[in-house]
């Protein structure tokens, strides 16, 4: 036994030595999805790793939304006035995602916990969400705890804190077992707070698949001040849930009673051992494995809150929020730790700034890396720490045909270029610059840069841009759409995240013909019409300078595009001996319009 511990200690020290020399690899800040409505902030993100990639869920106004690798999908929405949804949780199985969330109905004096399964394309597998629990709505901030979900290879275990409905009864930790298929199992009480008015499962509620057939449930208990008792204090405890016989172990105390902030502790598992990160009474960041260790000191004028921690197979990653006193935003900070909680980094490093003081981050291990989810500026963002086993980056392509209208185009005239940009990567592409150019082999006849907005992963953006041609002789031109020309999108495993799509567009010489091929007007005058037929409906035509010898002829519809009808009219022919003619010319088409001479004795003016 001693030899095994010595070997483990040597391995841990070697791991620390190796990791201390590793530079922090913090990926770019990637927005998960575009907000649906202005002014509706994306908050309370939770993140998980599925076989298909990173899945994120969050609350947004009256909706719960999700995204898998940046492709957003709807989870739930309420249209009931005064009702809202919040605090989602998520876990990924082999083929299914399970999302759980709260729906709050103050007018009905109740709140309900819903859950629903989705495939990896974001399509719901359950016809309707199922209700796991319903309780009295009290509006107590201490009862705002997201459900926690773990997966053991066949089943999800969902755990949550259940309010007693009054301050005279203890609240409880509840759980339910849900398979990847079939109906969910019954809800059962997992743990009850020992004393009247105590709160169990608040702030910290984590479920892990431990070993064999057991789940590991971690929860915090708030012991409120009672008559003749001590002041309010907290404990962090855990128990095991046996999947085979639904037997619960006796609670084990993990963190001894302290007056720490109720939002200041979180736990992860390293193998079958737990590790915790917490904020002490003096706002220092501390860690707990078998013993407490100091991680980071409180900065002057700053308090720390909302920590999280995860083991990614190689290192622990701890994050927390440092908030200056008197402000509403702070800095999300992180540090890497060895398995024994010893810091790997000499100092914590910044992950994001301007993070709301009450916006808790979420971590998920993606061995040998970690994904950090957080919200700020009304958006949910992801950042990666160290290399990930999957590609998490934007990748833009020009999807489908590039079209130009009109054809042909004249020098100095404006054309419209239509194209579609698709993000085939696994993360949203940020705002960038797209360049559109039209050129022959040696000459660029038009080129212009356009701003391209954020495009979520899997989404597409249809563009229509106008360019003015400097010259455009008949012939073939290439329309090129170059993406991210200023390399604004953060680099990943590409030199830059840009791609190019081309299409050869023939500026064909339009041809026309008249139908009928000749037109005769009566000597007494009057209207007549002829159809102009184009070989391409994008071809423009004009008769302004195409009328020869026809001063006597009035022409209507002098311009058009594609097929059209030309209407002409003439007064009576004054000559009794000479018919008169005029010629209309459009491109390679011409038509002679003849007006017969007037009959003798009917000449105009006689």
TORMAR-176365 format. One record per residue (C-alpha): chain; x, y, z. Coordinates in steps of 0.02 Angstrom, whole numbers. Each point is the difference from the previous one (the first is absolute). Example, Ala and Ser with C-alpha at 12.3 -4.5 7.8 and 13.67 -1.06 7.14 Angstrom:
! TORMAR-176365
ATOM c     px     py     pz
ATOM A    615   -225    390
ATOM A     69    172    -33
***
This chain:
! TORMAR-176365
ATOM c     px     py     pz
ATOM A      0      0      0
ATOM A    141    121     47
ATOM A     92    -42   -160
ATOM A   -156     38   -102
ATOM A    -21    170     83
ATOM A    184     41    -29
ATOM A    -18    -47   -184
ATOM A   -154    108    -16
ATOM A     88    145     84
ATOM A    150    -14   -116
ATOM A   -116     -5   -151
ATOM A    -92    154     64
ATOM A    162     95     26
ATOM A     59    -46   -175
ATOM A   -168     57    -68
ATOM A     16    166     90
ATOM A    177     22    -67
ATOM A    -54    -34   -178
ATOM A   -154    110     10
ATOM A     89    148     77
ATOM A    100     19   -159
ATOM A   -154     -7   -111
ATOM A    -61    167    -63
ATOM A   -183     40     28
ATOM A    -91    -33   -164
ATOM A   -158    104     12
ATOM A   -104     -3   -157
ATOM A   -100    145    -73
ATOM A   -163     61     75
ATOM A   -135    -79   -108
ATOM A   -184     53      9
ATOM A   -114   -151      9
ATOM A   -152     67    -93
ATOM A    -77    162    -58
ATOM A   -131     70    121
ATOM A   -178    -20    -62
ATOM A    -61    170     59
ATOM A     91    161     41
ATOM A      4     33    186
ATOM A    -25   -183     49
ATOM A    161    -52     83
ATOM A     70   -176    -10
ATOM A     37    -55    179
ATOM A     32   -152    111
ATOM A     99   -105   -125
ATOM A     38   -183     34
ATOM A    115   -100   -110
ATOM A     28   -186    -33
ATOM A    102   -107   -119
ATOM A    -91   -119   -116
ATOM A     69   -123   -128
ATOM A    -51    129   -131
ATOM A     87    148     85
ATOM A    -32    136    127
ATOM A   -181     30     52
ATOM A    -53    159     91
ATOM A   -168     46     76
ATOM A    -53    168     70
ATOM A   -150    108     46
ATOM A    -51    142   -116
ATOM A   -153    103     43
ATOM A   -148   -118      6
ATOM A     97   -140    -85
ATOM A    124   -137     37
ATOM A    115    -23   -150
ATOM A    140   -119    -42
ATOM A    141    -13   -125
ATOM A    106   -146    -58
ATOM A    164     62    -72
ATOM A    -82    169    -28
ATOM A   -156    -64    -91
ATOM A   -143     66    108
ATOM A   -162    -91     41
ATOM A   -154     38    106
ATOM A    -27    -90    166
ATOM A   -152     85     77
ATOM A    -99    161     -8
ATOM A   -141     71    102
ATOM A   -125    127    -64
ATOM A    -93     15    165
ATOM A      7    177     69
ATOM A    104     11    159
ATOM A     73   -174    -24
ATOM A    183    -36    -41
ATOM A    124   -141    -22
ATOM A    176     -4     70
ATOM A    147    -98     72
ATOM A     23   -139   -129
ATOM A    112   -151     23
ATOM A     65   -118   -135
ATOM A     91   -165    -20
ATOM A     43   -103   -153
ATOM A    -24   -186    -21
ATOM A     59   -112   -140
ATOM A   -137     53   -120
ATOM A   -110    119    100
ATOM A     10    168     88
ATOM A   -102     26    158
ATOM A    -46    178     48
ATOM A    -89     46    162
ATOM A    -61    173     50
ATOM A   -118     94    116
ATOM A   -162     83    -52
ATOM A    -61    132    124
ATOM A   -184     45     16
ATOM A    -26    127    142
ATOM A   -182     28    -47
ATOM A    -33   -186     28
ATOM A    114     -2    153
ATOM A    105   -141    -69
ATOM A    162    -42    -88
ATOM A     30   -158   -100
ATOM A    154    -95    -55
ATOM A    -10    -56   -181
ATOM A    113   -117    -99
ATOM A     10    -53   -181
ATOM A    113   -106   -108
ATOM A     73     60   -165
ATOM A    103    -81   -137
ATOM A    168     72    -51
ATOM A    -83    106   -133
ATOM A   -104     91    131
ATOM A   -164    -88    -44
ATOM A   -110    -47    150
ATOM A    -23   -186     25
ATOM A   -141     18    127
ATOM A   -164     64    -69
ATOM A    -17    116    149
ATOM A    115     43    146
ATOM A    -36   -106    153
ATOM A    -21     72    174
ATOM A    123    -66    129
ATOM A    -61    104    146
ATOM A   -121    137     51
ATOM A     12    107    155
ATOM A    -61    160     78
ATOM A     75    156    -77
ATOM A     78    105    137
ATOM A    115    116    -97
ATOM A    141    -35    123
ATOM A    168     31    -84
ATOM A     72   -143    101
ATOM A   -111   -119    -97
ATOM A     68     55   -169
ATOM A    108   -153    -32
ATOM A     22    -82   -170
ATOM A    -31   -188     -8
ATOM A    154   -109    -21
ATOM A      6   -149   -119
ATOM A    123   -144    -21
ATOM A      5   -145   -123
ATOM A     66   -174     39
ATOM A     -4    -80   -173
ATOM A   -185    -47      0
ATOM A    -92    119    116
ATOM A     -4    181     54
ATOM A    -17     44    183
ATOM A    -78    171     29
ATOM A     17     80    173
ATOM A    -77    161     61
ATOM A    -44     97    157
ATOM A   -183     -4     50
ATOM A    -69    141    106
ATOM A   -115    -50    141
ATOM A   -121    142    -37
ATOM A     26     85    168
ATOM A    137     49    120
ATOM A    -64   -123    130
ATOM A     53   -158    -93
ATOM A    169    -58    -67
ATOM A     27     -4   -185
ATOM A     62   -156    -87
ATOM A    109    -67   -139
ATOM A   -103    -95   -129
ATOM A     55   -112   -143
ATOM A    -71    -95   -148
ATOM A     74   -131   -116
ATOM A    -29     22   -187
ATOM A     57   -121   -135
ATOM A     54     51   -174
ATOM A   -163    -80    -54
ATOM A   -166    -32     85
ATOM A    -95     91    137
ATOM A     92     82    145
ATOM A      6    -89    167
ATOM A    -90     64    154
ATOM A     61    149     99
ATOM A     69    -46    170
ATOM A     66     94    150
ATOM A    189    -17      4
ATOM A     40    101    155
ATOM A    -94    111    122
ATOM A     75    143    100
ATOM A      9    -51    181
ATOM A    -71    155     82
ATOM A   -160     96    -27
ATOM A     29    147   -117
ATOM A    169    -64    -63
ATOM A     31     -1   -187
ATOM A     81   -150    -86
ATOM A     73     -1   -174
ATOM A     17    188    -12
ATOM A    138     86    -99
ATOM A     95   -163    -31
ATOM A    -93   -146    -76
ATOM A    108   -119    -99
ATOM A    -28   -178    -58
ATOM A    140   -113    -63
ATOM A     12   -178    -62
ATOM A    117    -69    133
ATOM A     44   -183    -28
ATOM A    -83   -167    -27
ATOM A   -186     37     21
ATOM A      6    154    109
ATOM A    -32    183    -27
ATOM A     88    128    110
ATOM A   -116    142     55
ATOM A     79    156     75
ATOM A   -104    137     80
ATOM A     16    148    116
ATOM A   -105     24    156
ATOM A    -42    167     74
ATOM A    -32    -11    187
ATOM A   -100    154     41
ATOM A     10     85    170
ATOM A   -128    -74    119
ATOM A    -60     60    167
ATOM A    136    -40    126
ATOM A    112    -63   -142
ATOM A    151     68    -91
ATOM A      2    118   -149
ATOM A    -27    -60   -177
ATOM A    138   -115    -64
ATOM A     29   -120   -142
ATOM A     59   -177    -30
ATOM A     47    -93   -158
ATOM A    -53   -182      4
ATOM A    -15   -149   -117
ATOM A    -83   -169    -11
ATOM A     -1   -149   -118
ATOM A   -151    -61    -97
ATOM A      5   -184    -48
ATOM A    -80    -25   -170
ATOM A    -36   -185     26
ATOM A   -103     13    158
ATOM A    -30    188     17
ATOM A     84     -5    171
ATOM A     70    163     64
ATOM A    155      9    107
ATOM A     13    106    155
ATOM A     58    178    -35
ATOM A    186     35     10
ATOM A     58    172     53
ATOM A    122     71   -129
ATOM A     24    177     60
ATOM A    -18     45    183
ATOM A   -123    132     59
ATOM A     49    175    -53
ATOM A    -84    165    -33
ATOM A     48      1   -183
ATOM A   -101     80   -138
ATOM A   -137   -121    -58
ATOM A     59     27   -179
ATOM A    181    -33     44
ATOM A     32   -187    -15
ATOM A      4   -131   -137
ATOM A     61   -179    -16
ATOM A     68   -121   -129
ATOM A     63   -180      3
ATOM A    178    -58    -35
ATOM A    -25   -185    -23
ATOM A   -102    -47    153
ATOM A     66    141    107
ATOM A    -84    169     12
ATOM A     86    169    -19
ATOM A    -80    165     45
ATOM A     34    183    -30
ATOM A    -76    127    119
ATOM A      9    179     59
ATOM A     39     24    184
ATOM A    -67    135    116
ATOM A    142    116    -49
ATOM A    -37    -23   -187
ATOM A    155   -105    -31
ATOM A    -14   -142   -126
ATOM A     38   -167     79
ATOM A      2   -180    -57
ATOM A    -42   -161     89
ATOM A     57   -175    -39
ATOM A     50    -99    154
ATOM A     53    163     79
ATOM A    -31    183    -31
ATOM A    123     95   -108
ATOM A     19    184    -38
ATOM A    -28     44   -185
ATOM A    -15    189    -21
ATOM A     -3    147    120
ATOM A   -134    131      1
ATOM A     48    154   -100
ATOM A    -20    168     83
ATOM A   -175     71    -21
ATOM A    -63   -160    -82
ATOM A   -108   -144     57
ATOM A      0   -173    -81
ATOM A   -155   -102    -36
ATOM A    -81   -133   -111
ATOM A    143   -127    -14
ATOM A     -4   -157   -106
ATOM A    124   -142    -22
ATOM A     22   -149   -117
ATOM A    126   -140    -27
ATOM A     42    -26   -184
ATOM A    106   -155     19
ATOM A    164     93     11
ATOM A    -32    147    114
ATOM A   -130     88    104
ATOM A    -64    165    -66
ATOM A    -78    121    125
ATOM A    -90    161    -48
ATOM A    -81    137    103
ATOM A    -59    179    -15
ATOM A     97    145     77
ATOM A   -116    150     23
ATOM A     60    172     59
ATOM A   -104     66    144
ATOM A   -136    120    -55
ATOM A     -8    -65   -180
ATOM A   -117   -116    -93
ATOM A    129    -88   -110
ATOM A    162    -90     31
ATOM A    136   -105    -78
ATOM A    -16   -187    -28
ATOM A    165    -77     55
ATOM A     71   -176    -11
ATOM A    145   -105     60
ATOM A     60   -176    -37
ATOM A     30   -118    144
ATOM A     79   -170     20
ATOM A   -102   -144     68
ATOM A     53     44    178
ATOM A    -62    181    -22
ATOM A    176     70    -14
ATOM A     -2    146   -123
ATOM A     82    -32   -169
ATOM A     -5    182    -53
ATOM A    100    125    100
ATOM A   -145    122     -7
ATOM A   -183    -10    -52
ATOM A    -36     62   -176
ATOM A   -146     99    -70
ATOM A   -132    -88   -104
ATOM A   -124    144    -30
ATOM A    -37    175     64
ATOM A   -162     95     27
ATOM A    -88   -157     63
ATOM A   -155     38    107
ATOM A     29    -28    186
ATOM A   -137   -133      7
ATOM A     43    -93   -162
ATOM A     67   -170     50
ATOM A    118    -86   -123
ATOM A    -14   -182    -52
ATOM A    140   -122    -40
ATOM A      7   -165    -93
ATOM A    149   -114    -22
ATOM A     49    -39   -179
ATOM A    158   -102     31
ATOM A    135     57     -8
ATOM A    -82    173     -2
ATOM A   -141     96     82
ATOM A   -145    105    -65
ATOM A    -51    154     99
ATOM A   -176     72    -25
ATOM A    -51    170     67
ATOM A   -115    146    -39
ATOM A     39    184    -20
ATOM A    -69    144   -104
ATOM A   -162    -99    -15
ATOM A     85   -143    -94
ATOM A     61   -174     44
ATOM A    180    -35    -48
ATOM A    115   -151     -2
ATOM A    188     -3     20
ATOM A    112   -152     -8
ATOM A    148    -32    112
ATOM A    139   -106    -76
ATOM A    -18   -111   -152
ATOM A   -166    -90    -21
ATOM A    -29   -170    -78
ATOM A   -125     76   -120
ATOM A      9    151   -114
ATOM A    -89    149     75
ATOM A     18    140   -125
ATOM A    -97     92   -133
ATOM A     24    -47   -182
ATOM A    -80    108   -134
ATOM A    -36    -56   -178
ATOM A    -94     72   -147
ATOM A   -146   -119    -14
ATOM A    -92    -18   -164
ATOM A      4    105   -158
ATOM A     59    179    -13
ATOM A   -115     96   -117
ATOM A     17    170    -83
ATOM A   -139    108    -73
ATOM A    -28     78   -121
ATOM A     89    -80   -146
ATOM A     83     74    -99
ATOM A     60    148    102
ATOM A     53    165    -72
ATOM A    151    100     54
ATOM A    -42    111    147
ATOM A   -159    -96     39
ATOM A    -42    -88    164
ATOM A    -18   -188     15
ATOM A    -66   -106    144
ATOM A     99   -150     62
ATOM A    -95   -130    100
ATOM A     84   -137    102
ATOM A    -18   -100    160
ATOM A    128    -16    139
ATOM A    -14   -156    107
ATOM A     93    -39    161
ATOM A     42   -185     -8
ATOM A    110     10    156
ATOM A    -42    -45    178
ATOM A     -4    177     72
ATOM A    -80    165    -47
ATOM A     98    111   -119
ATOM A     19    178     60
ATOM A    -23    159   -101
ATOM A    124     13   -142
ATOM A     30     77   -172
ATOM A    -50    -85   -162
ATOM A     74     58   -165
ATOM A    -96    -17   -163
ATOM A     94     25   -163
ATOM A    -44    -19   -185
ATOM A    145    -24   -118
ATOM A     53    -67   -167
ATOM A    168    -85    -20
ATOM A    101    161     16
ATOM A   -122    136     52
ATOM A   -102     31    156
ATOM A   -158     89    -53
ATOM A    -77     11    176
ATOM A     56    -33    178
ATOM A    -73     49    167
ATOM A      9    -54    183
ATOM A   -157    -34    102
ATOM A    -27    -29    186
ATOM A    -62   -174     44
ATOM A    -89    -28    166
ATOM A     10   -143    123
ATOM A    -47   -168    -76
ATOM A    -36   -142    124
ATOM A     69   -173    -34
ATOM A   -105    -90   -129
ATOM A    -91    158    -50
ATOM A      3     94   -166
ATOM A    -14    182    -49
ATOM A    -69     53   -169
ATOM A     82    156    -69
ATOM A    -43    118   -144
ATOM A    134    130    -36
ATOM A      8    139   -130
ATOM A    158     41    -96
ATOM A     32    128   -138
ATOM A     98    -61   -149
ATOM A    144    105    -64
ATOM A     -9    -89   -167
ATOM A    -80   -157    -62
ATOM A     29    -58   -177
ATOM A    -90   -153    -62
ATOM A     86   -157     62
ATOM A     25   -111    151
ATOM A     24     71    174
ATOM A     37    -84    165
ATOM A    -96     52    155
ATOM A    102    -35    156
ATOM A    -64      8    178
ATOM A    145      1    122
ATOM A    -42    -27    183
ATOM A     84     74    153
ATOM A    124     97   -105
ATOM A     63     96    152
ATOM A     14   -160    104
ATOM A   -114     67    135
ATOM A    -63   -172     46
ATOM A    120    -72    126
ATOM A    119   -130    -66
ATOM A    -18   -180     50
ATOM A     77   -148    -91
ATOM A     -5     93   -165
ATOM A    121    136    -52
ATOM A   -156    107      1
ATOM A   -184    -36     -5
ATOM A    -35     55   -177
ATOM A    -52    -86   -159
ATOM A    -42     50   -176
ATOM A   -135    -45   -123
ATOM A      6     42   -184
ATOM A   -119     -9   -144
ATOM A     30     43   -181
ATOM A   -138    113    -63
ATOM A    -16     28   -186
ATOM A    -49    177    -44
ATOM A    -80    -63   -160
ATOM A    -40    117   -144
ATOM A   -187     12      6
ATOM A    -96    -36   -159
ATOM A   -176     54    -45
ATOM A   -127    -27   -135
ATOM A   -163     84    -46
ATOM A   -161    -95    -23
ATOM A    -72     28   -129
ATOM A    152     43   -107
ATOM A    -89    149    -83
ATOM A   -138    121     46
ATOM A   -114    104   -114
ATOM A   -102    146     68
ATOM A   -157     66    -90
ATOM A     18    156   -108
ATOM A   -131     86    105
ATOM A    112    -22    153
ATOM A    -23    -94    161
ATOM A     91   -117    120
ATOM A     90   -163    -25
ATOM A    101   -117    109
ATOM A    137   -128    -19
ATOM A     75   -125    124
ATOM A    185      7     42
ATOM A     70   -170     49
ATOM A    165    -12     96
ATOM A    113   -153     13
ATOM A     27     37    187
ATOM A   -129     77    115
ATOM A    137     99     91
ATOM A     43     94   -161
ATOM A    -40    186      3
ATOM A    -51     94   -155
ATOM A    -32    179    -52
ATOM A    -79     82   -154
ATOM A     55    175     43
ATOM A    132      9   -137
ATOM A    -58   -146   -104
ATOM A   -133     84   -108
ATOM A     60     40   -175
ATOM A    -97    110   -122
ATOM A   -149      0    113
ATOM A    -25    181     51
ATOM A   -183    -24    -43
ATOM A    -16   -152    113
ATOM A    -42      4    184
ATOM A     73   -145    101
ATOM A    -59    -55    171
ATOM A     91   -121    118
ATOM A    170     62    -53
ATOM A     94   -103    134
ATOM A    -25   -170     75
ATOM A     78   -162     59
ATOM A    -22   -171    -77
ATOM A   -153    -27   -111
ATOM A   -109    152    -28
ATOM A   -128     83   -111
ATOM A     42    157   -101
ATOM A   -148    110    -45
ATOM A     11    131   -137
ATOM A   -125    122    -76
ATOM A      1    119   -148
ATOM A   -110    139    -67
ATOM A    -73    -12   -176
ATOM A    128     -6   -140
ATOM A    -11    169    -90
ATOM A     67    -72   -161
ATOM A   -113    -80   -130
ATOM A    147    -68    -98
ATOM A    134    -53    122
ATOM A    -15   -123    142
ATOM A    120     37    141
ATOM A    110   -114    106
ATOM A     93     -2    164
ATOM A    118   -129     73
ATOM A      9    -56    182
ATOM A    164    -80     53
ATOM A     35    -95    162
ATOM A    168    -89      3
ATOM A      0   -118   -147
ATOM A   -189     14    -26
ATOM A    -82    124   -116
ATOM A   -173     27    -68
ATOM A    -61    114   -141
ATOM A   -163     91     34
ATOM A    -91     58   -154
ATOM A   -146    119    -20
ATOM A    -91     -4   -167
ATOM A    -32    156   -105
ATOM A   -170     82     16
ATOM A   -130    -33   -134
ATOM A    -21    135   -135
ATOM A   -122    133     49
ATOM A     28    -40    184
ATOM A    171     70     21
ATOM A     19    100    158
ATOM A    -27    186    -31
ATOM A   -102    -24   -162
***
